[in-house]
Amino acid sequence: MTAATESRVQELCHKLLSLETDAELESTLAELRSALREHIRLARNSLEEQTTTLFLLEAILRSSGESRLFSEEK
């Protein structure tokens, strides 16, 4: 999901380079701020979910007596 917001941020940054009026600039900067906020929010949520998953996996491993999530194969 953050890939879509990342693309939007990049698109708006490129758009800023071609704007000619202050009104266009202000409008696009407002859009960029909004897109950045959304991107950061989604990234934080994703990181929180990943952290929770890792803690749960660690708890499962400890309760099962396993010391590693993946075994080394040779």
C-alpha positions as CSV (number, residue, x, y, z in Angstrom):
1,M,0.0,0.0,0.0
2,T,2.9,2.4,0.7
3,A,4.1,1.9,-2.9
4,A,1.0,3.8,-4.2
5,T,1.6,6.7,-1.8
6,E,5.3,6.7,-2.7
7,S,4.4,6.9,-6.3
8,R,2.0,9.8,-5.6
9,V,4.7,11.7,-3.7
10,Q,7.2,11.2,-6.5
11,E,4.6,12.3,-9.1
12,L,3.9,15.5,-7.1
13,C,7.6,16.3,-6.7
14,H,8.1,16.0,-10.4
15,K,5.0,18.2,-11.0
16,L,6.4,20.9,-8.7
17,L,9.3,21.3,-11.1
18,S,7.0,22.3,-14.0
19,L,4.6,24.7,-12.3
20,E,4.5,28.3,-13.3
21,T,2.2,30.1,-10.9
22,D,2.2,30.6,-7.1
23,A,-1.3,29.3,-6.9
24,E,-0.3,26.1,-8.7
25,L,2.7,25.8,-6.4
26,E,0.7,26.3,-3.2
27,S,-2.0,23.8,-4.3
28,T,0.5,21.2,-5.3
29,L,2.5,21.7,-2.1
30,A,-0.7,21.1,-0.1
31,E,-1.3,17.9,-2.0
32,L,2.3,16.8,-1.4
33,R,2.0,17.5,2.3
34,S,-1.1,15.4,2.5
35,A,0.4,12.6,0.5
36,L,3.5,12.6,2.7
37,R,1.3,12.4,5.8
38,E,-0.6,9.4,4.4
39,H,2.6,7.7,3.3
40,I,4.1,8.1,6.8
41,R,0.9,6.9,8.5
42,L,0.8,3.8,6.3
43,A,4.5,3.1,6.8
44,R,4.1,3.4,10.6
45,N,1.1,1.1,10.6
46,S,3.0,-1.5,8.5
47,L,6.0,-1.3,10.9
48,E,3.8,-1.8,13.9
49,E,2.1,-4.8,12.3
50,Q,5.5,-6.3,11.4
51,T,6.7,-5.8,15.0
52,T,3.6,-7.4,16.4
53,T,4.0,-10.4,14.1
54,L,7.7,-10.8,15.1
55,F,6.8,-10.8,18.8
56,L,4.1,-13.3,18.3
57,L,6.4,-15.6,16.3
58,E,9.0,-15.3,19.0
59,A,6.4,-16.3,21.7
60,I,5.3,-19.3,19.6
61,L,8.9,-20.4,19.2
62,R,9.7,-20.1,22.9
63,S,6.6,-22.0,23.8
64,S,7.4,-24.8,21.4
65,G,11.0,-25.1,22.5
66,E,12.4,-24.0,19.2
67,S,15.3,-21.6,19.2
68,R,15.1,-20.4,15.6
69,L,12.3,-19.6,13.2
70,F,14.2,-21.1,10.3
71,S,16.7,-23.9,10.4
72,E,19.9,-23.8,8.5
73,E,20.0,-26.2,5.6
74,K,23.2,-27.5,4.0
